[in-house]
Amino acid sequence: MNKFLSAFALTLLLINGSAFAAGGWDDSSSSRNADFTAAEAKIKAGDYPAAIISLKKVTKSEPKNADAYNYLGYSHRKLGRFDEALEYYQKALSIEPDHLGANEYLGELYLQTSQLEKAEKQLEILDGLCFFGCDEYRELKGKIAEYKSAGG
């Protein structure tokens, strides 16, 4: 019976961990409002300027929405606006220091701005947050390996 309960508890932990690994988004109504949903669609379509407009509406009505700030950082980074991206990632992490997406994307920003040591620090943070590993950790680890192999 103890083995069964232990296996069940481990399964629940893995399921919950994989939900966070899939993006770490809070599925509450606050982070899933219409503007947030529209921004996600615009990001998937590569329309970062339009996503930024929607996300700024979200942060205006929900100033503590770390997911929105993370996506603002992502959108700005994709547009090559690295200073703005950094500010938004830092804002997301000031609200939610354990935000997996913001930690990963900040590491990617550091790679894009030739700051390998800082990217590796973000990887260490993710390693501590991802008890059984997570997609964000694996993704950043792979990007760091690519960066090093390219002579970065």
C-alpha positions in Angstrom: 0.0 0.0 0.0 2.8 2.4 0.8 4.4 1.8 -2.6 1.1 2.6 -4.2 0.7 5.8 -2.3 4.3 6.8 -3.0 3.8 6.1 -6.7 0.5 8.1 -6.7 2.1 11.1 -5.0 5.0 11.0 -7.4 2.6 10.9 -10.4 0.7 13.9 -9.0 4.0 15.8 -8.6 5.1 15.0 -12.1 1.7 16.0 -13.6 1.8 19.3 -11.7 5.5 19.8 -12.7 4.7 19.2 -16.4 1.9 21.7 -16.3 4.4 24.3 -15.2 6.9 23.1 -17.7 4.4 23.6 -20.4 4.6 27.4 -19.8 4.0 28.0 -16.1 1.0 30.1 -16.8 -1.6 30.7 -14.2 -4.9 29.6 -15.7 -6.9 31.9 -13.4 -9.3 34.4 -15.1 -6.9 37.3 -14.3 -4.1 36.0 -16.6 -6.5 34.6 -19.2 -8.5 37.8 -19.9 -9.4 38.6 -23.5 -6.4 40.9 -24.1 -4.0 38.2 -22.8 -5.5 35.6 -25.0 -5.3 37.9 -28.0 -1.7 38.7 -27.2 -0.8 35.0 -27.1 -2.4 34.5 -30.5 -0.5 37.5 -31.9 2.8 36.2 -30.5 2.2 32.8 -32.1 1.6 34.6 -35.4 4.8 36.6 -35.0 2.9 39.9 -34.7 4.9 41.3 -31.8 3.9 45.0 -32.1 0.2 44.0 -31.9 1.0 41.7 -29.0 2.7 44.5 -27.1 -0.4 46.7 -27.5 -2.6 43.9 -26.0 -0.2 43.1 -23.2 0.1 46.8 -22.2 -3.7 46.7 -21.7 -3.3 43.7 -19.5 -0.6 45.2 -17.3 -2.6 48.4 -17.0 -5.6 46.5 -15.6 -3.5 43.8 -13.9 -0.2 45.4 -12.7 0.9 42.2 -10.9 0.5 39.9 -13.9 4.0 38.4 -14.3 2.9 36.4 -17.3 2.0 39.6 -19.2 5.3 41.2 -18.3 7.2 38.0 -19.4 5.4 38.1 -22.8 6.2 41.9 -23.1 9.8 41.0 -22.6 9.6 38.2 -25.1 7.9 40.4 -27.7 10.4 43.2 -27.3 13.3 40.7 -27.5 12.0 39.3 -30.7 11.9 42.9 -32.1 15.5 43.4 -31.0 14.6 45.9 -28.3 16.9 44.3 -25.7 16.8 47.1 -23.1 13.0 47.1 -23.0 13.0 43.3 -22.9 15.4 43.3 -19.9 13.1 45.7 -18.0 10.0 43.6 -18.6 11.7 40.3 -17.6 13.0 42.0 -14.5 9.5 43.3 -13.7 8.0 39.8 -14.2 10.7 38.3 -11.9 10.1 41.0 -9.3 6.5 39.9 -9.1 7.2 36.2 -9.4 10.9 35.3 -8.9 10.2 31.6 -9.6 8.6 32.3 -13.0 10.1 29.6 -15.3 9.4 31.4 -18.6 10.9 34.7 -17.5 14.0 33.0 -16.1 14.5 31.1 -19.3 13.8 34.0 -21.6 16.1 36.3 -19.6 18.9 33.7 -20.1 18.2 33.8 -23.8 18.4 37.6 -23.8 21.7 37.4 -22.1 23.0 35.1 -24.8 21.7 37.4 -27.5 23.7 40.2 -25.8 26.9 38.2 -25.4 26.6 37.7 -21.7 27.2 34.0 -21.3 28.0 34.1 -17.6 24.6 35.7 -16.9 22.8 33.2 -19.1 24.5 30.4 -17.1 23.4 32.0 -13.9 19.8 31.8 -15.2 20.3 28.2 -16.0 21.4 27.6 -12.4 18.3 29.3 -11.2 16.1 27.1 -13.4 18.0 24.0 -12.2 17.0 24.9 -8.7 13.4 25.6 -9.6 12.9 22.5 -11.8 13.1 19.6 -9.3 12.7 16.9 -12.0 13.8 19.1 -14.8 11.6 21.1 -17.0 11.2 22.3 -20.6 12.6 25.8 -19.7 15.7 24.4 -18.2 16.3 22.0 -21.2 15.6 24.8 -23.7 18.1 27.3 -22.1 20.7 24.6 -21.6 20.4 23.7 -25.3 20.7 27.4 -26.3 23.8 27.8 -24.2 25.3 24.7 -25.8 24.5 26.1 -29.3 26.0 29.5 -28.3 29.2 27.9 -27.1 29.6 25.6 -30.1 29.1 28.6 -32.4 32.1 30.2 -30.7 30.0 32.7 -28.8 
